[in-house]
Amino acid sequence: IDKKNSLKSLKKEIKNLGFKKPLIICDKVFIRNSYINSSIKGLKKRYLEFSHEPTYQDLNKEIKEIKKVKNLDCIVGLGGGSTIDFSKGIALLYNNKGSSKNFMGFPENVKKPLPVIAVPTTTSTGSEVVFNAVFTDIKDKIKLGINSEKNYPILSILDTRLIKMAPRNIILQSAIASLLRSIEAYTSVDGNDITRLLALNSFEIFAEAFKSKIWNDNFYKSLQWGCVFSILSLSNSSGGPCGIINYYLSVNYNISQPLAY
């Protein structure tokens, strides 16, 4: 869904999809935000604070509490990439027994996770349209994630009003990260005509947006779709040096994904 103030349609969409007991996982930074709170009023919420990219240890701790809530039928991830990835991890662990590390990498033969609805508040993750969820093992300094094709979000909501809430430097870092991702995807040796077309489209969207002197709804919408096209291209080709260095900086120095790019 991509329309003005589209977060307002969340409760209606949840109802239309037939879910009766959803859980919203939301960045704690938004706990006092009136627009977000009015949009999710009446829904069960769990506010989490991500001072670093989520870890397998974070997942193990949180899933113990969330499993106490019986009969959940949907997870809504509202926030940055860490929040949406965490929501995917919780969705899978809720219906599967064992430590999160048992599902490290690309697990097979997993039970169907809870459906995930993604509501991104940044323009660098792209997690709202892919199944990948990134997690770090802080003990062994390994970053592989939990990546199951059963974990594609069933719905994504793009709301420019949410992007505007971020600090200006975060908005620019996120946009530049997605721009660089489009370059990596375009030059990937595993790419094809379709992935290169998506990457080129993403690059052109960002290049045009960066010329704008007015940060209006069209500007923020361009950043959102540029991000979507770049991750669709990358996820169907392969990464490059930026992605590799990004992982190293993240695991060893706790540098955020957009800044690392």
N, C-alpha and C positions, 0 to 999 in steps of 0.2 A: 504494500500500500504506500503510495507516495502522493500526498496531498497536504494542503495547509492544515496545521494542527491535527495531523492524522493520529496522534497518540490518543486523542479524544475518542477514537473509534475502537480502542482496544477492548473494552468490556463487551461491546456489541459483537466484535469479531470472535471473542472467546465463546460467547453464547451461540453464535452461528455455527461454530465448529463443534458444538455439542459438549464442551467441557464444563464441568460443574464444580470442580475443586482445583483451580489453578494455584500455583505459588509463584509470586513475583520475586526474583532475586535482583536487587537494585543497588547501585552504588550508594554508599552511605553519604556521599557528598550532596546527594539530592534530597536528604531526609526532610529538609524544611522548604523545599521548592514547591510553591503553591500550584504551579501549572501541572507538575507531575503528580502531586498528591491529589489534586482534584480529578485527574484522569484515571487514577488507580484506586480511588476511594472505594472502600467496601471489599476489596480483594485482599487475600492473605499475602503479607509482604515479609521479606527477610532482607534487611539492609546489611550489606557487607562492606568492609573497608579494604581496598586493595592498595597497599603502599608498595607492592611489588607484584610482578607477574605471578599468577596463582601456582601453587605447588601441589604435588601429590599429597603431601602432608596436610595442606589446607583442606583438600577434598575429604580425606579420611576423617578429619575432625568435624567438618560441617555435615557430612552425610549421616553421621550418628544422630545428630539432632533432627535433621530433616526427615529421617525414616520414622521418627516418632509420630509424624503427621501421617495418618493412615489415609489411603485411597486418593492420594494426589493423582490427577489425570493430565496435568500439563505444567510445564515450567516456562515462565516468561523471564528472559534475560534483558534487563533494561540498564544500559550503561556502556562503558567502553569494551574493548576487546577482551579484557580480563574477565569482566562480568559475564559476557555472552559465552566465552569459552568455559567458564566455571559452571554456567547453567547447563551446558552440554554434558559436562562431566557428572554433575549431580543427576541429570536425567538418566544417564546410563547406569550409574551406580545404584540408583533407587530400585531398579528392577534386576540388578545383578549382585550376587553375593561376592564378598572378598575385598581385599585391599585394592585401592586405586592403582597401585603399581602392577597388579596382575593384568591390567588392561593397557599397559604402556605400549605405545607404538600403534600398530594396526591390529587390534584384537579380532579374533574370529570366533564364530559360534557364540556370540553374545545374545542375550535376550533383548527383545525390542525395547529401546529406551522410552521414557516418557516423551511425548511430543514437545518440541521447543519452539517458542515464538521469540524472535529476536528484535530488539529495539535499540539500535546503535545510537550513541551520543557522540561518536567521533567519526572521522573520515579516513582512518588508516587501517582499521582491522579487516574489514571485509568478511568477518566471521558470520555475518548475517546471511550469507549466501553459500557457505561451504560447510562441509561436515567436520573439518579439522578443529581440534581444541587443544591449545598449547598449554602444557604444564611442565614444571621443572622439578627435578629431584634435587633438593638443596643439599642432601647428604653426599650423593655421588656426583653432583654437578652435571647432570644429564638432562637434556631438554628434548623430549620426544613427543609428549602429548598423549591424548587418547583420541584416536582417529577411526571412527566407525562410520561407514556409509549409511548406517541406520540413523545417524544423528544429524542429518540435514534439517535445518529449521523448516517447519511446515508453513511458516508465515514470517515475513519481515515487514516492519513498519519504519518508513523513512520520514522523519519529521524535522524540517529545517530549524524549527524553534529550539529543538534539543541541541543542535550543533552550535547555535548562537550562544549557548550558555557557557561554553568552554572559554578559557582564557585565550587571548589572541595568539600568543606564542604556541599554544597547544594546537590551535586550529591550523596554523602555518606548518608546524612540524608534521602534523598528520597528513596534510595535503602534499607536502614535498615527499614524504615517505611513499605515498601511493603513486606519485609521479615517477619516482625512481623504480618502484616495483613494475610499473608499466614498461620501462626501458629494459629491465632485466627479462621480463616475460617476452618482449618483442625479439630480443637477441638470443633467446633460449634455443639450444640445439635440438630440444625436444618439441619445439613449437611447430605449428602448421598454419595454413592460411587463416583459419578461424581464430586461433589464439593471437596471431599477429594483428588481425583486424580489430579484435577487442582491445589489445594493448595500444594500438595506434589511436583508436577512438578515445581511450582513456587519456593518453598523452595530449591529444588535441583539446579535449575538454579542459584539462588543467591549464594548458598553455593559454587558452582563451580566457579562462577565469582569472588567471594571475594578472591579466591586463586591466581588469576591472578596478576602478577607483571607488566603486560603491559596493559595500558588502550587504547586498539585499537578499531576498529569498532565492532569486535566480542564481546568485553567486554560491550560496550554501548548497543549493540543489545540485549545481555542477560538481562541487566537491564530493557530494554523496555518490553520484552516479560515476564519476571518475574513479572513485575507490572501488565500486562494485565491478566495473569493467576490468580494472587492473587485477583484482584477485581472481576473477573468473578466468582471465588469461593465464595467470601464473599457476593456478591450481590445475590447469589442464595442459601445462607444459612442464617447466621446472624452474627452480630458482637459480640465483647466481651469487657472485661474491658478496653483494650487500646482505643477502639473506644469511649467508654463512657467518659473516662478521657480526651481524645482528645477534645471532644466537650466542656467540662467544661473549659479546659485551653484556648481554642480558644475564647469562648464567654466572659470569664471574664478577660483574660489577653492578648488577641490578639496574642497568640503564634501560629505560623504556623503549619499546619497539620503534615508535616514530622518531625519537631522538637518536637512537642507534643508527637508523637508516640515514 
